[in-house]
Amino acid sequence: MTVPSVSAGKVVLVTGASSGIGAATARRLAASGHRVMLGARRTDRVAALAEDLRAAGGEADHRELDVTDLESVRAFVRAAQDRYGRVDVLVNNAGVMPLSSLDALKVDEWNRMIDVNVRGVLHGIAAVLPLMRAQGSGHVVNIASVSGHRVDPTAAVYSATKFAVRALSEGLRQESRDLRVTVISPGLTRSELAEGISDTAVREATEDMLKIAMPADAVAAAIDYAVGQPAEVDVSEIIVRPTAQG
């Protein structure tokens, strides 16, 4: 998807912007003329990325962000509003994927996925919704997964969180007439997600599957397309995956 943005110059917040899809999205949207605020726990990385974007002629800032902490998310949104005067788009990208079979009983990892992948999305919505309602416009882009459309062995909890993201997005869309809501569901994508898998056998199997993965910029292009549409057009959902993925 290489269609250039129709409406540039929006203020876009990107969570989980230190690597993978988040970093690629920041680069893509800055190149399209949007002003980006980058959030992640790894502040050294988002600081370096923001500096790179500014050096390339873009407009970018960053802030430390923990999406599991509602006050951290609210502070992130306030920083963007203070910096740019408004918030047009939130890209709820932060996520974790420590895959394992249910009988491994990795309950702490289940809870971490729920905290980041579901509660983190809700925190983002809670932080921007009052502001966007007051503005009379806004766009929430939630990153789900093809795992939000199917369930595979070792991915039961991860899939559950991504099914939840799609459900929350559809609920928000139906409740909104002045806000746009988009779900992006990527397939196998080159990122650091597999590094969080503690089960050695599952990690090795996942890394083997990632040999056919698409670059993160393919997902960023889909986000750029949705963000760039006219205000009266809401791109509700995009599934993007490698051609070779079954």
Disulfide bonds with the S-S distance in Angstrom:
none
